[in-house]
Amino acid sequence: MLKAEINITLKRTVADPQGITIKHALESLGYKDLANVRIGKLVVIKLNFKDKKRAEQEINEMCKKLLANPIIEDYHFEIKEE
Amino acid sequence: MLKAEINITLKRTVADPQGITIKHALESLGYKDLANVRIGKLVVIKLNFKDKKRAEQEINEMCKKLLANPIIEDYHFEIKEE
């Protein structure tokens, strides 16, 4: 069985109000040395097969078709055996 | 400068309706070999200092105090130099 961990983040140029809010909240808790906070999504998919090459190709397609919005988001993923 | 990548996921025993919905959507696109889909949050924090030990301690505190809900969520993080 393979496990894909997909990280989907807003592109650098896209504003991230949720990240700014969390940065302010952390600062009000006393953490003053923060340069930047950005929020993203994590999608963990377990696959019922063991062909890593097929997994890479299919996960890439899934990101492009459904999981990420390529206009405002970047994604990267890692595939591990389980 | 240090960069912390924090992955926050629902505990195994907690239902994840968003993950189930995405699994169904992927299946309807033709990806039939999925065992499981789980959704989590990704928080990327850039820190204005270089002391890795301090970073680990502070990120751990931030997760416990604000970022994760320890009753239903697990978290793990990696700290890298930038």
Backbone of each chain as nested JSON, in Angstrom:
{
  "chains": [
    {"id": "A", "residues": [
      {"number": 1, "name": "MET", "atoms": {"N": [0.836, -1.206, 0.0], "CA": [0.0, 0.0, 0.0], "C": [0.875, 1.262, 0.0]}},
      {"number": 2, "name": "LEU", "atoms": {"N": [0.456, 2.261, -0.75], "CA": [1.21, 3.519, -0.795], "C": [0.406, 4.626, -0.113]}},
      {"number": 3, "name": "LYS", "atoms": {"N": [1.15, 5.582, 0.43], "CA": [0.514, 6.724, 1.086], "C": [1.072, 8.003, 0.473]}},
      {"number": 4, "name": "ALA", "atoms": {"N": [0.191, 8.839, -0.047], "CA": [0.63, 10.107, -0.635], "C": [0.261, 11.25, 0.301]}},
      {"number": 5, "name": "GLU", "atoms": {"N": [1.242, 12.078, 0.644], "CA": [0.982, 13.276, 1.455], "C": [1.105, 14.484, 0.547]}},
      {"number": 6, "name": "ILE", "atoms": {"N": [-0.012, 15.156, 0.329], "CA": [-0.042, 16.282, -0.604], "C": [-0.172, 17.586, 0.178]}},
      {"number": 7, "name": "ASN", "atoms": {"N": [0.753, 18.503, -0.041], "CA": [0.686, 19.829, 0.572], "C": [0.237, 20.83, -0.471]}},
      {"number": 8, "name": "ILE", "atoms": {"N": [-0.848, 21.53, -0.176], "CA": [-1.37, 22.526, -1.108], "C": [-1.282, 23.89, -0.434]}},
      {"number": 9, "name": "THR", "atoms": {"N": [-0.544, 24.795, -1.049], "CA": [-0.332, 26.109, -0.439], "C": [-0.729, 27.196, -1.427]}},
      {"number": 10, "name": "LEU", "atoms": {"N": [-1.114, 28.338, -0.886], "CA": [-1.384, 29.498, -1.746], "C": [-0.074, 29.954, -2.377]}},
      {"number": 11, "name": "LYS", "atoms": {"N": [-0.13, 30.385, -3.619], "CA": [1.065, 30.949, -4.26], "C": [1.527, 32.172, -3.467]}},
      {"number": 12, "name": "ARG", "atoms": {"N": [2.821, 32.418, -3.556], "CA": [3.435, 33.531, -2.839], "C": [2.73, 34.868, -3.04]}},
      {"number": 13, "name": "THR", "atoms": {"N": [2.244, 35.077, -4.246], "CA": [1.67, 36.384, -4.593], "C": [0.213, 36.536, -4.138]}},
      {"number": 14, "name": "VAL", "atoms": {"N": [-0.378, 35.455, -3.626], "CA": [-1.782, 35.501, -3.219], "C": [-1.868, 35.832, -1.732]}},
      {"number": 15, "name": "ALA", "atoms": {"N": [-2.708, 36.788, -1.384], "CA": [-2.874, 37.185, 0.013], "C": [-3.469, 36.029, 0.823]}},
      {"number": 16, "name": "ASP", "atoms": {"N": [-3.032, 35.913, 2.076], "CA": [-3.498, 34.825, 2.93], "C": [-4.015, 35.411, 4.245]}},
      {"number": 17, "name": "PRO", "atoms": {"N": [-5.277, 35.907, 4.247], "CA": [-5.801, 36.558, 5.447], "C": [-5.85, 35.634, 6.661]}},
      {"number": 18, "name": "GLN", "atoms": {"N": [-6.086, 34.342, 6.422], "CA": [-6.131, 33.386, 7.545], "C": [-4.749, 33.303, 8.214]}},
      {"number": 19, "name": "GLY", "atoms": {"N": [-3.715, 33.291, 7.381], "CA": [-2.346, 33.268, 7.92], "C": [-2.038, 34.518, 8.72]}},
      {"number": 20, "name": "ILE", "atoms": {"N": [-2.489, 35.681, 8.205], "CA": [-2.237, 36.945, 8.918], "C": [-2.941, 36.941, 10.267]}},
      {"number": 21, "name": "THR", "atoms": {"N": [-4.176, 36.434, 10.295], "CA": [-4.933, 36.368, 11.557], "C": [-4.214, 35.479, 12.567]}},
      {"number": 22, "name": "ILE", "atoms": {"N": [-3.725, 34.328, 12.104], "CA": [-3.03, 33.42, 13.026], "C": [-1.725, 34.04, 13.502]}},
      {"number": 23, "name": "LYS", "atoms": {"N": [-1.043, 34.761, 12.613], "CA": [0.19, 35.453, 13.026], "C": [-0.119, 36.44, 14.16]}},
      {"number": 24, "name": "HIS", "atoms": {"N": [-1.179, 37.239, 13.997], "CA": [-1.542, 38.199, 15.044], "C": [-1.886, 37.482, 16.349]}},
      {"number": 25, "name": "ALA", "atoms": {"N": [-2.628, 36.366, 16.23], "CA": [-3.016, 35.624, 17.435], "C": [-1.783, 35.101, 18.158]}},
      {"number": 26, "name": "LEU", "atoms": {"N": [-0.81, 34.574, 17.393], "CA": [0.419, 34.056, 18.013], "C": [1.207, 35.201, 18.655]}},
      {"number": 27, "name": "GLU", "atoms": {"N": [1.249, 36.339, 17.976], "CA": [1.97, 37.485, 18.544], "C": [1.328, 37.933, 19.849]}},
      {"number": 28, "name": "SER", "atoms": {"N": [-0.009, 37.892, 19.903], "CA": [-0.669, 38.319, 21.137], "C": [-0.445, 37.305, 22.259]}},
      {"number": 29, "name": "LEU", "atoms": {"N": [-0.038, 36.085, 21.901], "CA": [0.335, 35.097, 22.93], "C": [1.796, 35.26, 23.359]}},
      {"number": 30, "name": "GLY", "atoms": {"N": [2.513, 36.168, 22.712], "CA": [3.885, 36.434, 23.145], "C": [4.961, 35.985, 22.177]}},
      {"number": 31, "name": "TYR", "atoms": {"N": [4.581, 35.41, 21.054], "CA": [5.585, 34.959, 20.081], "C": [5.839, 36.088, 19.091]}},
      {"number": 32, "name": "LYS", "atoms": {"N": [6.898, 36.844, 19.335], "CA": [7.107, 38.104, 18.613], "C": [8.044, 37.939, 17.419]}},
      {"number": 33, "name": "ASP", "atoms": {"N": [8.763, 36.851, 17.333], "CA": [9.793, 36.699, 16.295], "C": [9.304, 35.953, 15.064]}},
      {"number": 34, "name": "LEU", "atoms": {"N": [8.071, 36.198, 14.668], "CA": [7.528, 35.525, 13.499], "C": [7.682, 36.423, 12.274]}},
      {"number": 35, "name": "ALA", "atoms": {"N": [8.23, 35.876, 11.203], "CA": [8.361, 36.655, 9.974], "C": [7.092, 36.533, 9.146]}},
      {"number": 36, "name": "ASN", "atoms": {"N": [6.473, 35.355, 9.192], "CA": [5.408, 35.089, 8.232], "C": [4.669, 33.81, 8.631]}},
      {"number": 37, "name": "VAL", "atoms": {"N": [3.349, 33.818, 8.467], "CA": [2.565, 32.595, 8.689], "C": [1.675, 32.381, 7.465]}},
      {"number": 38, "name": "ARG", "atoms": {"N": [1.734, 31.191, 6.889], "CA": [0.881, 30.876, 5.728], "C": [0.133, 29.58, 6.025]}},
      {"number": 39, "name": "ILE", "atoms": {"N": [-1.121, 29.532, 5.588], "CA": [-1.949, 28.353, 5.834], "C": [-2.147, 27.586, 4.534]}},
      {"number": 40, "name": "GLY", "atoms": {"N": [-2.128, 26.289, 4.615], "CA": [-2.381, 25.472, 3.436], "C": [-3.23, 24.268, 3.8]}},
      {"number": 41, "name": "LYS", "atoms": {"N": [-3.44, 23.405, 2.806], "CA": [-4.211, 22.189, 3.045], "C": [-3.294, 20.984, 2.948]}},
      {"number": 42, "name": "LEU", "atoms": {"N": [-3.637, 19.974, 3.698], "CA": [-2.912, 18.716, 3.644], "C": [-3.92, 17.639, 3.239]}},
      {"number": 43, "name": "VAL", "atoms": {"N": [-3.601, 16.881, 2.212], "CA": [-4.478, 15.773, 1.804], "C": [-3.639, 14.494, 1.857]}},
      {"number": 44, "name": "VAL", "atoms": {"N": [-4.103, 13.528, 2.63], "CA": [-3.394, 12.252, 2.735], "C": [-4.238, 11.18, 2.06]}},
      {"number": 45, "name": "ILE", "atoms": {"N": [-3.686, 10.569, 1.019], "CA": [-4.433, 9.561, 0.267], "C": [-3.713, 8.227, 0.368]}},
      {"number": 46, "name": "LYS", "atoms": {"N": [-4.424, 7.207, 0.81], "CA": [-3.855, 5.85, 0.805], "C": [-4.341, 5.114, -0.426]}},
      {"number": 47, "name": "LEU", "atoms": {"N": [-3.394, 4.514, -1.119], "CA": [-3.682, 3.872, -2.401], "C": [-3.593, 2.361, -2.27]}},
      {"number": 48, "name": "ASN", "atoms": {"N": [-4.522, 1.674, -2.936], "CA": [-4.583, 0.204, -2.885], "C": [-3.658, -0.477, -3.876]}},
      {"number": 49, "name": "PHE", "atoms": {"N": [-2.537, 0.128, -4.224], "CA": [-1.599, -0.552, -5.119], "C": [-0.186, -0.122, -4.772]}},
      {"number": 50, "name": "LYS", "atoms": {"N": [0.79, -0.752, -5.399], "CA": [2.167, -0.531, -4.97], "C": [3.079, 0.052, -6.049]}},
      {"number": 51, "name": "ASP", "atoms": {"N": [2.495, 0.372, -7.195], "CA": [3.296, 0.888, -8.309], "C": [3.529, 2.391, -8.102]}},
      {"number": 52, "name": "LYS", "atoms": {"N": [4.754, 2.744, -7.712], "CA": [5.036, 4.131, -7.337], "C": [4.897, 5.087, -8.521]}},
      {"number": 53, "name": "LYS", "atoms": {"N": [5.282, 4.601, -9.694], "CA": [5.222, 5.452, -10.88], "C": [3.763, 5.805, -11.215]}},
      {"number": 54, "name": "ARG", "atoms": {"N": [2.907, 4.775, -11.163], "CA": [1.479, 5.004, -11.395], "C": [0.92, 5.966, -10.339]}},
      {"number": 55, "name": "ALA", "atoms": {"N": [1.339, 5.78, -9.089], "CA": [0.86, 6.638, -7.996], "C": [1.229, 8.09, -8.281]}},
      {"number": 56, "name": "GLU", "atoms": {"N": [2.475, 8.329, -8.646], "CA": [2.914, 9.703, -8.913], "C": [2.077, 10.348, -10.005]}},
      {"number": 57, "name": "GLN", "atoms": {"N": [1.851, 9.575, -11.053], "CA": [1.092, 10.121, -12.177], "C": [-0.36, 10.425, -11.765]}},
      {"number": 58, "name": "GLU", "atoms": {"N": [-0.979, 9.467, -11.051], "CA": [-2.387, 9.661, -10.677], "C": [-2.555, 10.799, -9.661]}},
      {"number": 59, "name": "ILE", "atoms": {"N": [-1.646, 10.886, -8.695], "CA": [-1.754, 11.962, -7.691], "C": [-1.602, 13.321, -8.374]}},
      {"number": 60, "name": "ASN", "atoms": {"N": [-0.665, 13.389, -9.3], "CA": [-0.482, 14.619, -10.055], "C": [-1.769, 15.014, -10.786]}},
      {"number": 61, "name": "GLU", "atoms": {"N": [-2.396, 14.05, -11.429], "CA": [-3.667, 14.316, -12.114], "C": [-4.75, 14.767, -11.137]}},
      {"number": 62, "name": "MET", "atoms": {"N": [-4.837, 14.071, -9.989], "CA": [-5.862, 14.423, -8.992], "C": [-5.686, 15.869, -8.53]}},
      {"number": 63, "name": "CYS", "atoms": {"N": [-4.431, 16.27, -8.308], "CA": [-4.175, 17.649, -7.879], "C": [-4.649, 18.622, -8.932]}},
      {"number": 64, "name": "LYS", "atoms": {"N": [-4.308, 18.319, -10.186], "CA": [-4.666, 19.262, -11.257], "C": [-6.168, 19.316, -11.485]}},
      {"number": 65, "name": "LYS", "atoms": {"N": [-6.839, 18.156, -11.377], "CA": [-8.258, 18.102, -11.699], "C": [-9.158, 18.544, -10.555]}},
      {"number": 66, "name": "LEU", "atoms": {"N": [-8.762, 18.24, -9.324], "CA": [-9.716, 18.423, -8.224], "C": [-9.133, 19.078, -6.968]}},
      {"number": 67, "name": "LEU", "atoms": {"N": [-7.949, 18.647, -6.544], "CA": [-7.513, 19.016, -5.192], "C": [-6.992, 20.446, -5.09]}},
      {"number": 68, "name": "ALA", "atoms": {"N": [-6.229, 20.869, -6.082], "CA": [-5.646, 22.214, -6.024], "C": [-6.265, 23.1, -7.099]}},
      {"number": 69, "name": "ASN", "atoms": {"N": [-6.238, 24.386, -6.835], "CA": [-6.647, 25.367, -7.841], "C": [-5.362, 25.973, -8.416]}},
      {"number": 70, "name": "PRO", "atoms": {"N": [-4.984, 25.556, -9.635], "CA": [-3.67, 25.938, -10.159], "C": [-3.5, 27.44, -10.378]}},
      {"number": 71, "name": "ILE", "atoms": {"N": [-4.601, 28.191, -10.366], "CA": [-4.482, 29.639, -10.568], "C": [-3.909, 30.309, -9.322]}},
      {"number": 72, "name": "ILE", "atoms": {"N": [-4.328, 29.841, -8.163], "CA": [-3.87, 30.508, -6.931], "C": [-3.067, 29.589, -6.018]}},
      {"number": 73, "name": "GLU", "atoms": {"N": [-2.983, 28.298, -6.344], "CA": [-2.317, 27.378, -5.413], "C": [-1.168, 26.608, -6.076]}},
      {"number": 74, "name": "ASP", "atoms": {"N": [-0.168, 26.303, -5.261], "CA": [0.895, 25.365, -5.642], "C": [0.696, 24.081, -4.858]}},
      {"number": 75, "name": "TYR", "atoms": {"N": [1.216, 22.99, -5.38], "CA": [1.159, 21.763, -4.583], "C": [2.462, 20.992, -4.737]}},
      {"number": 76, "name": "HIS", "atoms": {"N": [2.78, 20.23, -3.712], "CA": [3.83, 19.231, -3.873], "C": [3.458, 18.028, -3.027]}},
      {"number": 77, "name": "PHE", "atoms": {"N": [3.961, 16.862, -3.412], "CA": [3.57, 15.669, -2.662], "C": [4.74, 14.701, -2.538]}},
      {"number": 78, "name": "GLU", "atoms": {"N": [4.589, 13.841, -1.551], "CA": [5.565, 12.786, -1.316], "C": [4.812, 11.473, -1.268]}},
      {"number": 79, "name": "ILE", "atoms": {"N": [5.372, 10.437, -1.854], "CA": [4.726, 9.125, -1.821], "C": [5.615, 8.16, -1.05]}},
      {"number": 80, "name": "LYS", "atoms": {"N": [5.015, 7.542, -0.031], "CA": [5.773, 6.617, 0.809], "C": [5.126, 5.248, 0.797]}},
      {"number": 81, "name": "GLU", "atoms": {"N": [5.92, 4.214, 1.063], "CA": [5.331, 2.878, 1.22], "C": [4.838, 2.73, 2.648]}},
      {"number": 82, "name": "GLU", "atoms": {"N": [3.787, 1.921, 2.789], "CA": [3.268, 1.709, 4.157], "C": [3.168, 0.22, 4.469]}}
    ]},
    {"id": "B", "residues": [
      {"number": 1, "name": "MET", "atoms": {"N": [17.373, 32.351, 9.124], "CA": [15.915, 32.235, 9.277], "C": [15.494, 30.756, 9.243]}},
      {"number": 2, "name": "LEU", "atoms": {"N": [14.532, 30.413, 10.093], "CA": [14.036, 29.033, 10.123], "C": [12.611, 28.976, 9.576]}},
      {"number": 3, "name": "LYS", "atoms": {"N": [12.286, 27.825, 9.019], "CA": [10.938, 27.621, 8.486], "C": [10.363, 26.361, 9.104]}},
      {"number": 4, "name": "ALA", "atoms": {"N": [9.208, 26.476, 9.746], "CA": [8.567, 25.302, 10.35], "C": [7.354, 24.913, 9.52]}},
      {"number": 5, "name": "GLU", "atoms": {"N": [7.306, 23.655, 9.128], "CA": [6.135, 23.135, 8.404], "C": [5.371, 22.227, 9.348]}},
      {"number": 6, "name": "ILE", "atoms": {"N": [4.17, 22.655, 9.716], "CA": [3.38, 21.923, 10.709], "C": [2.213, 21.234, 10.006]}},
      {"number": 7, "name": "ASN", "atoms": {"N": [2.117, 19.934, 10.187], "CA": [0.985, 19.177, 9.648], "C": [0.033, 18.841, 10.78]}},
      {"number": 8, "name": "ILE", "atoms": {"N": [-1.22, 19.244, 10.639], "CA": [-2.215, 18.976, 11.678], "C": [-3.285, 18.07, 11.07]}},
      {"number": 9, "name": "THR", "atoms": {"N": [-3.448, 16.897, 11.647], "CA": [-4.399, 15.927, 11.088], "C": [-5.391, 15.497, 12.156]}},
      {"number": 10, "name": "LEU", "atoms": {"N": [-6.569, 15.101, 11.723], "CA": [-7.538, 14.539, 12.663], "C": [-7.01, 13.202, 13.179]}},
      {"number": 11, "name": "LYS", "atoms": {"N": [-7.261, 12.916, 14.429], "CA": [-6.882, 11.603, 14.971], "C": [-7.61, 10.51, 14.197]}},
      {"number": 12, "name": "ARG", "atoms": {"N": [-6.991, 9.352, 14.167], "CA": [-7.539, 8.213, 13.437], "C": [-8.986, 7.886, 13.775]}},
      {"number": 13, "name": "THR", "atoms": {"N": [-9.333, 8.077, 15.052], "CA": [-10.66, 7.68, 15.52], "C": [-11.739, 8.726, 15.224]}},
      {"number": 14, "name": "VAL", "atoms": {"N": [-11.313, 9.887, 14.717], "CA": [-12.269, 10.969, 14.468], "C": [-12.733, 10.901, 13.016]}},
      {"number": 15, "name": "ALA", "atoms": {"N": [-14.039, 10.959, 12.805], "CA": [-14.594, 10.908, 11.452], "C": [-14.162, 12.139, 10.652]}},
      {"number": 16, "name": "ASP", "atoms": {"N": [-13.94, 11.946, 9.364], "CA": [-13.484, 13.032, 8.505], "C": [-14.401, 13.129, 7.273]}},
      {"number": 17, "name": "PRO", "atoms": {"N": [-15.567, 13.786, 7.442], "CA": [-16.54, 13.84, 6.338], "C": [-15.986, 14.523, 5.088]}},
      {"number": 18, "name": "GLN", "atoms": {"N": [-15.111, 15.517, 5.284], "CA": [-14.525, 16.208, 4.127], "C": [-13.664, 15.228, 3.307]}},
      {"number": 19, "name": "GLY", "atoms": {"N": [-12.91, 14.399, 4.014], "CA": [-12.097, 13.389, 3.335], "C": [-12.956, 12.394, 2.568]}},
      {"number": 20, "name": "ILE", "atoms": {"N": [-14.073, 11.989, 3.18], "CA": [-14.966, 11.022, 2.523], "C": [-15.549, 11.642, 1.249]}},
      {"number": 21, "name": "THR", "atoms": {"N": [-15.928, 12.918, 1.345], "CA": [-16.485, 13.607, 0.17], "C": [-15.46, 13.665, -0.962]}},
      {"number": 22, "name": "ILE", "atoms": {"N": [-14.222, 13.989, -0.611], "CA": [-13.183, 14.082, -1.647], "C": [-12.89, 12.7, -2.226]}},
      {"number": 23, "name": "LYS", "atoms": {"N": [-12.924, 11.672, -1.378], "CA": [-12.729, 10.301, -1.885], "C": [-13.804, 9.966, -2.926]}},
      {"number": 24, "name": "HIS", "atoms": {"N": [-15.065, 10.266, -2.612], "CA": [-16.144, 9.993, -3.563], "C": [-15.946, 10.781, -4.86]}},
      {"number": 25, "name": "ALA", "atoms": {"N": [-15.528, 12.042, -4.721], "CA": [-15.336, 12.878, -5.91], "C": [-14.222, 12.291, -6.783]}},
      {"number": 26, "name": "LEU", "atoms": {"N": [-13.135, 11.845, -6.15], "CA": [-12.033, 11.256, -6.925], "C": [-12.486, 9.953, -7.585]}},
      {"number": 27, "name": "GLU", "atoms": {"N": [-13.267, 9.167, -6.867], "CA": [-13.767, 7.914, -7.446], "C": [-14.655, 8.193, -8.658]}},
      {"number": 28, "name": "SER", "atoms": {"N": [-15.446, 9.244, -8.552], "CA": [-16.332, 9.563, -9.686], "C": [-15.525, 10.082, -10.878]}},
      {"number": 29, "name": "LEU", "atoms": {"N": [-14.284, 10.519, -10.631], "CA": [-13.399, 10.912, -11.743], "C": [-12.652, 9.703, -12.318]}},
      {"number": 30, "name": "GLY", "atoms": {"N": [-12.843, 8.525, -11.709], "CA": [-12.243, 7.318, -12.282], "C": [-11.111, 6.724, -11.462]}},
      {"number": 31, "name": "TYR", "atoms": {"N": [-10.761, 7.333, -10.327], "CA": [-9.683, 6.794, -9.489], "C": [-10.295, 5.831, -8.471]}},
      {"number": 32, "name": "LYS", "atoms": {"N": [-10.253, 4.544, -8.799], "CA": [-11.012, 3.557, -8.032], "C": [-10.176, 2.875, -6.949]}},
      {"number": 33, "name": "ASP", "atoms": {"N": [-8.875, 3.002, -7.003], "CA": [-8.017, 2.248, -6.077], "C": [-7.617, 3.034, -4.84]}},
      {"number": 34, "name": "LEU", "atoms": {"N": [-8.537, 3.817, -4.294], "CA": [-8.228, 4.604, -3.107], "C": [-8.692, 3.86, -1.867]}},
      {"number": 35, "name": "ALA", "atoms": {"N": [-7.81, 3.723, -0.898], "CA": [-8.194, 3.071, 0.346], "C": [-8.819, 4.081, 1.297]}},
      {"number": 36, "name": "ASN", "atoms": {"N": [-8.301, 5.308, 1.258], "CA": [-8.665, 6.246, 2.299], "C": [-8.192, 7.65, 1.912]}},
      {"number": 37, "name": "VAL", "atoms": {"N": [-8.998, 8.669, 2.221], "CA": [-8.564, 10.059, 2.024], "C": [-8.83, 10.82, 3.323]}},
      {"number": 38, "name": "ARG", "atoms": {"N": [-7.824, 11.488, 3.833], "CA": [-7.995, 12.295, 5.051], "C": [-7.484, 13.705, 4.779]}},
      {"number": 39, "name": "ILE", "atoms": {"N": [-8.18, 14.681, 5.345], "CA": [-7.809, 16.078, 5.131], "C": [-7.21, 16.648, 6.413]}},
      {"number": 40, "name": "GLY", "atoms": {"N": [-6.206, 17.467, 6.273], "CA": [-5.612, 18.124, 7.43], "C": [-5.247, 19.558, 7.1]}},
      {"number": 41, "name": "LYS", "atoms": {"N": [-4.613, 20.211, 8.056], "CA": [-4.175, 21.592, 7.848], "C": [-2.662, 21.635, 7.781]}},
      {"number": 42, "name": "LEU", "atoms": {"N": [-2.189, 22.584, 7.015], "CA": [-0.754, 22.82, 6.923], "C": [-0.52, 24.255, 7.369]}},
      {"number": 43, "name": "VAL", "atoms": {"N": [0.383, 24.443, 8.32], "CA": [0.737, 25.799, 8.762], "C": [2.237, 25.969, 8.552]}},
      {"number": 44, "name": "VAL", "atoms": {"N": [2.62, 26.968, 7.788], "CA": [4.045, 27.231, 7.538], "C": [4.413, 28.532, 8.241]}},
      {"number": 45, "name": "ILE", "atoms": {"N": [5.325, 28.44, 9.19], "CA": [5.718, 29.619, 9.967], "C": [7.191, 29.902, 9.723]}},
      {"number": 46, "name": "LYS", "atoms": {"N": [7.498, 31.122, 9.314], "CA": [8.896, 31.542, 9.187], "C": [9.29, 32.325, 10.424]}},
      {"number": 47, "name": "LEU", "atoms": {"N": [10.422, 31.952, 10.985], "CA": [10.862, 32.515, 12.259], "C": [12.073, 33.408, 12.042]}},
      {"number": 48, "name": "ASN", "atoms": {"N": [12.104, 34.529, 12.787], "CA": [13.196, 35.506, 12.665], "C": [14.408, 35.179, 13.51]}},
      {"number": 49, "name": "PHE", "atoms": {"N": [14.678, 33.921, 13.775], "CA": [15.885, 33.585, 14.531], "C": [16.394, 32.243, 14.05]}},
      {"number": 50, "name": "LYS", "atoms": {"N": [17.549, 31.837, 14.539], "CA": [18.202, 30.659, 13.98], "C": [18.431, 29.537, 14.985]}},
      {"number": 51, "name": "ASP", "atoms": {"N": [17.96, 29.719, 16.206], "CA": [18.169, 28.718, 17.261], "C": [17.125, 27.601, 17.1]}},
      {"number": 52, "name": "LYS", "atoms": {"N": [17.593, 26.447, 16.608], "CA": [16.659, 25.375, 16.272], "C": [15.96, 24.8, 17.509]}},
      {"number": 53, "name": "LYS", "atoms": {"N": [16.686, 24.753, 18.614], "CA": [16.109, 24.208, 19.839], "C": [14.965, 25.094, 20.338]}},
      {"number": 54, "name": "ARG", "atoms": {"N": [15.211, 26.402, 20.323], "CA": [14.166, 27.345, 20.722], "C": [12.971, 27.225, 19.775]}},
      {"number": 55, "name": "ALA", "atoms": {"N": [13.241, 27.099, 18.475], "CA": [12.167, 26.974, 17.487], "C": [11.31, 25.753, 17.792]}},
      {"number": 56, "name": "GLU", "atoms": {"N": [11.94, 24.625, 18.039], "CA": [11.184, 23.401, 18.334], "C": [10.273, 23.584, 19.537]}},
      {"number": 57, "name": "GLN", "atoms": {"N": [10.844, 24.191, 20.565], "CA": [10.062, 24.384, 21.79], "C": [8.883, 25.327, 21.548]}},
      {"number": 58, "name": "GLU", "atoms": {"N": [9.153, 26.433, 20.855], "CA": [8.086, 27.421, 20.64], "C": [6.996, 26.89, 19.705]}},
      {"number": 59, "name": "ILE", "atoms": {"N": [7.396, 26.188, 18.658], "CA": [6.393, 25.647, 17.723], "C": [5.507, 24.626, 18.444]}},
      {"number": 60, "name": "ASN", "atoms": {"N": [6.14, 23.816, 19.272], "CA": [5.388, 22.853, 20.069], "C": [4.35, 23.561, 20.942]}},
      {"number": 61, "name": "GLU", "atoms": {"N": [4.754, 24.62, 21.607], "CA": [3.831, 25.4, 22.442], "C": [2.696, 25.995, 21.606]}},
      {"number": 62, "name": "MET", "atoms": {"N": [3.072, 26.571, 20.439], "CA": [2.054, 27.188, 19.57], "C": [0.996, 26.163, 19.153]}},
      {"number": 63, "name": "CYS", "atoms": {"N": [1.449, 24.944, 18.838], "CA": [0.507, 23.893, 18.444], "C": [-0.432, 23.586, 19.589]}},
      {"number": 64, "name": "LYS", "atoms": {"N": [0.123, 23.451, 20.786], "CA": [-0.706, 23.09, 21.942], "C": [-1.669, 24.193, 22.32]}},
      {"number": 65, "name": "LYS", "atoms": {"N": [-1.198, 25.446, 22.226], "CA": [-2.018, 26.562, 22.698], "C": [-3.041, 27.027, 21.681]}},
      {"number": 66, "name": "LEU", "atoms": {"N": [-2.679, 26.973, 20.397], "CA": [-3.531, 27.659, 19.412], "C": [-3.809, 26.856, 18.142]}},
      {"number": 67, "name": "LEU", "atoms": {"N": [-2.767, 26.242, 17.574], "CA": [-2.933, 25.745, 16.202], "C": [-3.718, 24.445, 16.116]}},
      {"number": 68, "name": "ALA", "atoms": {"N": [-3.465, 23.537, 17.036], "CA": [-4.133, 22.23, 16.986], "C": [-5.099, 22.088, 18.162]}},
      {"number": 69, "name": "ASN", "atoms": {"N": [-6.113, 21.277, 17.964], "CA": [-7.015, 20.921, 19.057], "C": [-6.622, 19.519, 19.532]}},
      {"number": 70, "name": "PRO", "atoms": {"N": [-5.93, 19.425, 20.665], "CA": [-5.348, 18.136, 21.07], "C": [-6.372, 17.035, 21.344]}},
      {"number": 71, "name": "ILE", "atoms": {"N": [-7.637, 17.417, 21.492], "CA": [-8.66, 16.398, 21.754], "C": [-8.961, 15.601, 20.494]}},
      {"number": 72, "name": "ILE", "atoms": {"N": [-8.988, 16.273, 19.364], "CA": [-9.347, 15.568, 18.13], "C": [-8.233, 15.564, 17.082]}},
      {"number": 73, "name": "GLU", "atoms": {"N": [-7.139, 16.3, 17.329], "CA": [-6.11, 16.413, 16.29], "C": [-4.727, 15.983, 16.783]}},
      {"number": 74, "name": "ASP", "atoms": {"N": [-3.95, 15.44, 15.855], "CA": [-2.525, 15.202, 16.081], "C": [-1.737, 16.211, 15.258]}},
      {"number": 75, "name": "TYR", "atoms": {"N": [-0.522, 16.469, 15.661], "CA": [0.315, 17.337, 14.816], "C": [1.738, 16.8, 14.794]}},
      {"number": 76, "name": "HIS", "atoms": {"N": [2.415, 17.094, 13.713], "CA": [3.863, 16.909, 13.706], "C": [4.463, 17.991, 12.829]}},
      {"number": 77, "name": "PHE", "atoms": {"N": [5.725, 18.322, 13.099], "CA": [6.329, 19.421, 12.338], "C": [7.792, 19.13, 12.045]}},
      {"number": 78, "name": "GLU", "atoms": {"N": [8.258, 19.843, 11.037], "CA": [9.664, 19.777, 10.642], "C": [10.2, 21.194, 10.616]}},
      {"number": 79, "name": "ILE", "atoms": {"N": [11.416, 21.38, 11.091], "CA": [12.018, 22.712, 11.061], "C": [13.236, 22.675, 10.148]}},
      {"number": 80, "name": "LYS", "atoms": {"N": [13.237, 23.579, 9.174], "CA": [14.345, 23.623, 8.215], "C": [14.995, 24.997, 8.232]}},
      {"number": 81, "name": "GLU", "atoms": {"N": [16.255, 25.039, 7.844], "CA": [16.903, 26.353, 7.677], "C": [16.56, 26.899, 6.302]}},
      {"number": 82, "name": "GLU", "atoms": {"N": [16.504, 28.213, 6.224], "CA": [16.2, 28.824, 4.923], "C": [17.248, 29.854, 4.563]}}
    ]}
  ]
}
